[in-house]
Amino acid sequence: MRALLLILLAAPCIASAQAYVGAAIGEAKLDERHDTAVKVFGGYQFSPSFAIEAGYHDLGKVRSASVTAFDLSFVGSWELGNRFALLGRIGAYRADTSDAGTNLGPLFGLGASYELTRNASFRLEWQRYDKLGPDTVPALDIDVLSIGALYRF
């Protein structure tokens, strides 16, 4: 009986669950320095309002060092209707700075999405890579403003 009840409760989530992949391009900003940022990502949307996403971000050059990051985050969305939704993100990253090594840190962001079709969406997003850089150098906070597209399977 419990198994049947769990299946009935989980059925709406399973019916809307979808894997997706995407890419984004934008601008990384640290203090007054700007550089091009590129991201590829993939995720799994468990329900219309919750997904887990992993990505690889090339954050460009900061103080003559190249910065890249792998991230894992929870993405929440709030549908506004007419194919628009607001997005929120919280997670963690592992960054590699070419002249200073690697570190782990928090990541968060806000954005909006527009569903072009049932399987394709566009995103406009702001992300903050907080306290980037090893303990031996001053922590860097990099902001990324990007536009991207994703495809759901």
GUMI-496027 format. One line per 4 residues: number of its first residue (from 0); their letters; for each residue x, y, z of N, C-alpha, C. Coordinates in Angstrom, 2 decimals, padded with zeros to 5 digits, always signed. Each point is the difference from the previous one (the first is absolute). Example, Ala and Ser with C-alpha at 12.3 -4.5 7.8 and 13.67 -1.06 7.14 Angstrom:
2
0	as	+013.19/-005.69/+007.80/-000.89/+001.19/+000.00/+000.90/+001.20/+000.00 ~ -000.35/+001.05/-000.72/+000.82/+001.19/+000.06/-000.77/+001.09/+000.73;
This chain:
153
0	mral	+000.82/-001.19/+000.00/-000.82/+001.19/+000.00/+000.87/+001.26/+000.00 ~ +001.06/+000.00/+000.83/+000.88/+001.16/+000.04/+000.69/+000.21/-001.35 ~ +000.42/-001.08/-000.63/+000.66/+000.10/-001.30/-000.93/+000.62/-001.03 ~ -001.26/-000.39/+000.00/-000.97/+000.57/-000.94/-000.20/+001.48/+000.27;
4	llil	-000.08/+000.38/+001.27/-000.17/+001.40/+000.36/+001.21/+000.82/-000.44 ~ +001.21/-000.51/+000.19/+001.21/+000.69/-000.45/+000.03/+000.17/-001.51 ~ -000.41/-001.01/-000.72/-000.03/+000.07/-001.47/-001.00/+001.06/-000.44 ~ -001.15/+000.04/+000.62/-001.02/+001.00/-000.36/+000.47/+001.42/+000.31;
8	laap	+000.70/+000.18/+001.11/+000.51/+001.32/+000.35/+001.17/+000.42/-000.90 ~ +000.83/-000.95/-000.41/+001.17/+000.30/-000.81/-000.32/+000.11/-001.49 ~ -001.13/-000.51/-000.43/-000.34/-000.03/-001.43/+000.04/+001.38/-000.66 ~ -000.54/+001.08/+000.60/+000.09/+001.30/-000.66/+001.43/+000.48/-000.17;
12	cias	+000.87/-000.29/+000.98/+001.40/+000.40/-000.12/+000.71/-000.79/-001.09 ~ -000.27/-001.30/-000.07/+000.63/-000.85/-001.02/-000.47/+000.40/-001.39 ~ -001.27/+000.34/-000.14/-000.54/+000.38/-001.30/+000.63/+001.28/-000.54 ~ +000.38/+000.92/+000.90/+000.57/+001.26/-000.46/+001.53/+000.01/+000.04;
16	aqay	+000.63/-001.07/+000.46/+001.44/-000.07/+000.11/+000.64/-000.09/-001.38 ~ +001.06/+000.80/-000.19/+000.70/+000.01/-001.29/+001.46/+000.35/+000.20 ~ +000.85/-000.64/-000.79/+001.40/+000.38/-000.05/+000.15/+001.13/-001.01 ~ +001.05/+000.82/+000.16/+000.22/+001.08/-000.94/+001.48/+000.33/-000.10;
20	vgaa	+000.37/+000.65/-001.10/+001.36/+000.49/-000.23/-000.13/+001.43/-000.52 ~ +001.07/+000.77/+000.17/-000.05/+001.37/-000.48/+001.36/+000.65/-000.04 ~ +000.00/+001.23/-000.48/+001.22/+000.80/-000.08/-000.38/+001.46/+000.21 ~ +000.96/+000.77/+000.49/-000.23/+001.42/+000.24/+001.28/+000.78/-000.28;
24	igea	-000.17/+001.25/-000.35/+001.12/+000.91/-000.21/-000.34/+001.32/+000.68 ~ +001.02/+000.64/+000.55/-000.27/+001.25/+000.69/+001.28/+000.71/+000.37 ~ -000.10/+000.78/+001.07/+001.11/+000.82/+000.44/+000.29/-000.27/+001.47 ~ +001.26/-000.27/+000.31/+000.45/-000.17/+001.38/+000.58/+001.33/+000.46;
28	klde	-000.34/+000.39/+001.23/+000.46/+001.29/+000.52/+000.62/-000.19/+001.37 ~ +001.20/+000.54/+000.16/+000.68/+000.06/+001.28/+000.48/+001.43/+000.16 ~ -000.49/+000.68/+001.02/+000.31/+001.42/+000.20/-000.33/+000.75/-001.29 ~ +000.98/+000.61/-000.62/-000.24/+000.73/-001.26/+000.46/-000.78/-001.22;
32	rhdt	+000.44/-001.23/+000.18/+000.47/-000.82/-001.11/-001.14/-000.83/-000.56 ~ -000.06/-000.11/-001.32/-001.03/-000.78/-000.68/+000.66/-000.95/-000.98 ~ -000.59/-001.18/-000.17/+000.47/-000.95/-001.01/-001.17/-000.88/-000.42 ~ +000.14/-000.66/-001.13/-001.04/-000.88/-000.51/-000.04/-001.28/+000.83;
36	avkv	-001.20/-000.45/+000.32/-000.20/-001.24/+000.75/-000.86/-000.94/-000.85 ~ +000.34/-001.29/+000.02/-000.72/-001.01/-000.76/-000.33/-001.16/+000.93 ~ -001.19/-000.55/-000.14/-000.42/-001.09/+000.87/-000.71/-001.07/-000.80 ~ +000.27/-001.27/+000.31/-000.78/-001.14/-000.49/-000.54/-000.70/+001.24;
40	fggy	-001.22/-000.49/-000.08/-000.62/-000.59/+001.18/-000.98/-001.09/-000.38 ~ -000.34/-000.78/+000.98/-001.00/-001.04/-000.15/-000.71/-000.16/+001.33 ~ -001.22/-000.47/-000.06/-000.73/-000.14/+001.24/-001.16/-000.96/-000.12 ~ -000.68/-000.14/+001.10/-001.18/-000.86/+000.05/-001.08/+000.76/+000.75;
44	qfsp	-001.11/+000.22/-000.68/-001.13/+000.72/+000.58/-000.97/-001.01/+000.60 ~ -000.06/-000.03/+001.33/-000.85/-000.95/+000.71/-001.47/+000.39/-000.03 ~ -000.27/+001.29/-000.01/-001.36/+000.51/-000.05/+000.06/+001.35/-000.72 ~ -001.14/+000.60/-000.31/+000.06/+001.30/-000.67/+000.72/+001.08/+000.82;
48	sfai	+000.15/-000.21/+001.31/+000.62/+001.04/+000.82/+001.33/-000.39/+000.64 ~ +000.57/-001.18/-000.32/+001.24/-000.42/+000.63/+000.88/-000.81/-000.94 ~ +001.28/+000.36/-000.06/+000.98/-000.74/-000.82/+001.35/-000.01/+000.69 ~ +000.82/-000.96/-000.37/+001.40/-000.04/+000.40/+000.82/+000.16/-001.27;
52	eagy	+001.01/+000.87/+000.06/+000.75/+000.33/-001.20/+001.50/-000.02/+000.28 ~ +000.78/-000.50/-000.95/+001.45/+000.00/+000.06/+000.53/+000.73/-001.22 ~ +001.10/+000.72/+000.17/+000.52/+000.76/-001.13/+001.49/+000.22/+000.07 ~ +000.55/+000.38/-001.14/+001.40/+000.40/-000.12/+000.00/+001.42/-000.52;
56	hdlg	+000.69/+000.90/+000.72/+000.00/+001.41/-000.33/+001.43/+000.47/-000.23 ~ +000.25/+000.61/-001.17/+001.27/+000.67/-000.25/-000.26/+001.47/+000.31 ~ +000.60/+000.49/+001.08/-000.26/+001.36/+000.47/+000.97/+001.03/-000.57 ~ +000.84/-000.40/-000.91/+000.91/+000.94/-000.64/+001.25/+000.25/+000.83;
60	kvrs	+000.62/+001.15/-000.22/+001.23/+000.36/+000.71/-000.30/+001.02/+001.09 ~ +000.58/-000.26/+001.16/-000.11/+000.91/+001.14/+001.40/+000.24/+000.52 ~ +000.42/+001.24/+000.01/+001.35/+000.34/+000.48/+001.06/-000.89/-000.65 ~ -000.05/-000.13/-001.29/+000.93/-000.80/-000.83/-000.07/-001.50/+000.24;
64	asvt	-001.02/-000.49/+000.68/-000.17/-001.43/+000.23/-001.30/-000.47/-000.64 ~ +000.03/-001.17/-000.62/-001.23/-000.60/-000.55/-000.75/-000.67/+001.12 ~ -001.33/+000.15/-000.01/-000.83/-000.59/+001.04/-001.07/-000.87/-000.64 ~ -000.08/-001.25/+000.45/-001.06/-000.91/-000.43/-000.64/-000.59/+001.25;
68	afdl	-001.25/-000.44/-000.14/-000.70/-000.55/+001.16/-000.97/-001.09/-000.43 ~ -000.05/-001.06/+000.79/-001.05/-001.01/-000.09/-000.98/+000.33/+001.11 ~ -001.30/-000.06/-000.29/-000.96/+000.30/+001.06/-001.14/-001.01/+000.03 ~ -000.62/-000.10/+001.15/-001.18/-000.83/+000.22/-000.97/+000.85/+000.80;
72	sfvg	-001.23/+000.14/-000.50/-000.94/+000.87/+000.69/-001.43/-000.51/-000.10 ~ -000.78/+000.46/+000.94/-001.44/-000.23/+000.00/-000.63/+001.22/-000.65 ~ -000.89/-000.24/-000.95/-000.66/+001.10/-000.70/-001.49/-000.09/+000.27 ~ -000.54/+001.08/+000.53/-001.43/+000.08/+000.24/-000.61/+000.98/-000.98;
76	swel	-001.20/-000.29/-000.46/-000.66/+000.92/-000.92/-001.44/+000.25/+000.45 ~ -000.45/+001.18/-000.28/-001.34/+000.42/+000.34/-000.67/+000.49/-001.28 ~ -000.94/-000.79/-000.49/-000.66/+000.33/-001.26/-000.91/+001.20/+000.17 ~ +000.17/+000.97/-000.90/-000.81/+001.21/+000.04/-001.16/-000.06/-000.98;
80	gnrf	-000.01/-001.00/-000.87/-001.02/-000.09/-001.03/+000.53/+000.55/-001.31 ~ -000.72/-000.31/-001.08/+000.38/+000.46/-001.33/+001.44/-000.35/-000.34 ~ +000.45/-001.21/+000.42/+001.32/-000.58/-000.30/+001.17/+000.63/+000.74 ~ -000.23/+000.96/+000.89/+001.07/+000.63/+000.75/+000.12/-000.63/+001.38;
84	allg	+001.24/-000.01/+000.54/+000.23/-000.49/+001.36/+001.18/+000.75/+000.60 ~ -000.03/+000.16/+001.32/+001.13/+000.55/+000.73/+000.83/-001.17/+000.53 ~ +001.32/+000.18/+000.04/+000.90/-001.06/+000.44/+000.81/+000.44/+001.20 ~ +000.29/-000.95/+000.87/+000.92/+000.20/+001.11/+000.95/-001.18/+000.05;
88	riga	+001.22/+000.24/+000.41/+001.02/-001.06/-000.02/+000.86/+000.12/+001.26 ~ +000.34/-001.16/+000.55/+000.95/-000.06/+001.11/+000.80/-001.30/-000.15 ~ +001.30/+000.11/+000.24/+000.82/-001.19/-000.17/+001.43/+000.23/+000.43 ~ +000.89/-000.80/-000.58/+001.42/+000.08/+000.33/+000.81/-000.16/-001.29;
92	yrad	+001.22/+000.52/+000.03/+000.89/-000.13/-001.16/+001.37/-000.49/+000.45 ~ +000.74/-000.51/-000.97/+001.42/-000.32/+000.16/+000.71/+000.75/-001.10 ~ +000.75/+001.01/+000.37/+000.65/+000.88/-000.99/+001.48/-000.30/-000.10 ~ +000.53/+000.22/-001.19/+001.42/-000.13/-000.27/+000.50/+001.33/-000.54;
96	tsda	+000.90/+000.62/+000.74/+000.62/+001.26/-000.43/+001.41/-000.34/-000.44 ~ +000.35/+000.33/-001.24/+001.25/-000.49/-000.59/+001.25/+000.31/+000.80 ~ +000.09/+001.14/+000.68/+001.22/+000.30/+000.72/-000.13/-000.14/+001.52 ~ -001.17/-000.41/+000.51/-000.17/-000.07/+001.45/-000.58/-001.32/+000.51;
100	gtnl	-000.38/-000.92/-000.86/-000.50/-001.29/+000.45/-001.51/-000.11/-000.03 ~ -000.53/-000.91/+000.83/-001.44/-000.28/-000.01/-000.63/+000.31/+001.35 ~ -001.31/+000.15/+000.00/-000.73/+000.17/+001.25/-001.47/-000.34/-000.21 ~ -000.70/-000.18/+001.10/-001.44/-000.25/+000.01/-000.68/+001.22/+000.60;
104	gplf	-001.24/+000.26/-000.44/-000.72/+001.13/+000.55/-001.46/-000.01/-000.36 ~ -000.76/+000.95/+000.55/-001.43/+000.08/-000.26/-000.30/+000.74/-001.31 ~ -001.15/-000.33/-000.54/-000.46/+000.61/-001.24/-001.50/+000.25/+000.14 ~ -000.46/+001.14/-000.48/-001.43/+000.28/+000.01/-000.33/+000.89/-001.19;
108	glga	-001.28/+000.08/-000.33/-000.38/+000.80/-001.14/-001.50/+000.20/-000.11 ~ -000.37/+000.91/-000.89/-001.39/+000.32/-000.31/-000.13/+000.13/-001.51 ~ -001.20/-000.22/-000.51/-000.19/+000.15/-001.43/-001.44/-000.12/-000.41 ~ -000.18/-000.04/-001.30/-001.33/-000.16/-000.58/+000.14/-000.91/-001.21;
112	syel	-001.07/-000.72/-000.30/+000.03/-000.88/-001.18/-001.27/+000.21/-000.81 ~ +000.12/-000.34/-001.28/-001.13/+000.06/-000.92/-000.03/-001.31/-000.78 ~ -001.13/-000.71/+000.05/-000.15/-001.25/-000.74/-000.40/+000.29/-001.43 ~ +000.91/-000.27/-000.91/-000.28/+000.18/-001.42/-000.94/-001.10/-000.48;
116	trna	+000.31/-001.23/+000.39/-000.86/-001.16/-000.26/-000.02/-000.84/+001.27 ~ -000.67/-001.13/-000.04/-000.04/-000.88/+001.17/+001.39/-000.50/+000.37 ~ +000.90/-000.14/-000.98/+001.33/-000.54/+000.24/+001.12/+001.02/-000.03 ~ -000.24/+001.20/-000.47/+001.06/+000.99/-000.14/-000.32/+001.27/+000.78;
120	sfrl	+001.01/+000.50/+000.72/-000.16/+001.21/+000.80/+001.21/+000.91/-000.15 ~ -000.23/+001.28/+000.24/+001.08/+000.98/+000.10/+000.08/+000.47/+001.44 ~ +001.20/+000.37/+000.43/+000.22/+000.50/+001.36/+000.82/+001.28/-000.03 ~ -000.34/+000.90/+000.88/+000.82/+001.16/+000.32/+000.31/-000.15/+001.48;
124	ewqr	+001.30/-000.02/+000.35/+000.34/-000.36/+001.36/+001.20/+000.77/+000.53 ~ -000.05/+000.29/+001.30/+001.13/+000.56/+000.73/+000.45/-001.06/+001.00 ~ +001.33/-000.25/+000.05/+000.56/-000.95/+000.95/+001.16/+000.64/+000.73 ~ +000.15/-000.35/+001.28/+001.12/+000.48/+000.81/+000.83/-001.19/+000.44;
128	ydkl	+001.28/+000.01/-000.38/+000.98/-000.95/+000.52/+000.66/+000.70/+001.16 ~ -000.40/-000.37/+001.21/+000.41/+000.71/+001.21/+001.30/-000.58/+000.56 ~ +000.88/+000.89/+000.43/+001.26/-000.38/+000.66/+000.85/-000.94/-000.86 ~ +000.15/+000.35/-001.26/+000.79/-000.80/-000.93/+001.48/+000.27/+000.23;
132	gpdt	+000.81/-001.01/+000.00/+001.44/+000.12/+000.18/+000.46/-000.71/+001.25 ~ +001.19/-000.60/-000.03/+000.53/-000.71/+001.16/+000.21/+000.95/+001.19 ~ +000.19/-000.57/+001.18/+000.17/+000.79/+001.22/+001.24/+000.88/-000.02 ~ +000.95/-000.30/-000.87/+001.26/+000.75/-000.03/-000.13/+001.33/-000.72;
136	vpal	-001.09/+000.22/-000.70/-000.21/+001.27/-000.71/-001.34/+000.60/+000.47 ~ -000.19/+001.30/-000.20/-001.28/+000.59/+000.40/-001.15/-000.65/-000.78 ~ -001.12/-000.24/+000.69/-001.16/-000.63/-000.63/-000.59/+000.93/-001.06 ~ -000.42/-000.59/-001.10/-000.59/+000.74/-001.10/-001.48/-000.36/-000.08;
140	didv	-000.83/+000.99/-000.25/-001.42/-000.23/-000.24/-000.25/+000.34/-001.46 ~ -000.29/-001.02/-000.81/-000.22/+000.22/-001.43/-001.48/-000.09/-000.30 ~ -000.52/+001.03/-000.65/-001.39/+000.04/-000.45/-000.03/-000.31/-001.49 ~ -000.96/-000.84/-000.40/-000.16/-000.35/-001.40/-001.43/+000.31/-000.43;
144	lsig	-000.14/+000.79/-001.04/-001.30/+000.27/-000.61/+000.01/-000.70/-001.35 ~ -000.97/-000.90/-000.22/+000.05/-000.81/-001.23/-001.39/-000.21/-000.60 ~ +000.02/-000.35/-001.27/-001.20/-000.43/-000.71/+000.30/-001.38/-000.53 ~ -000.97/-000.90/+000.15/+000.24/-001.38/-000.41/-001.24/-000.66/-000.54;
148	alyr	+000.20/-001.20/-000.49/-001.10/-000.79/-000.53/+000.14/-001.42/+000.52 ~ -001.13/-000.66/+000.18/+000.03/-001.40/+000.43/-001.01/-000.82/-000.77 ~ +000.31/-001.28/-000.10/-000.88/-000.95/-000.71/-000.31/-001.14/+000.94 ~ -001.29/-000.29/+000.17/-000.45/-001.11/+000.84/-000.26/-001.23/-000.86;
152	f	+000.37/-001.17/+000.52/-000.23/-001.26/-000.71/-001.36/-000.55/+000.31;
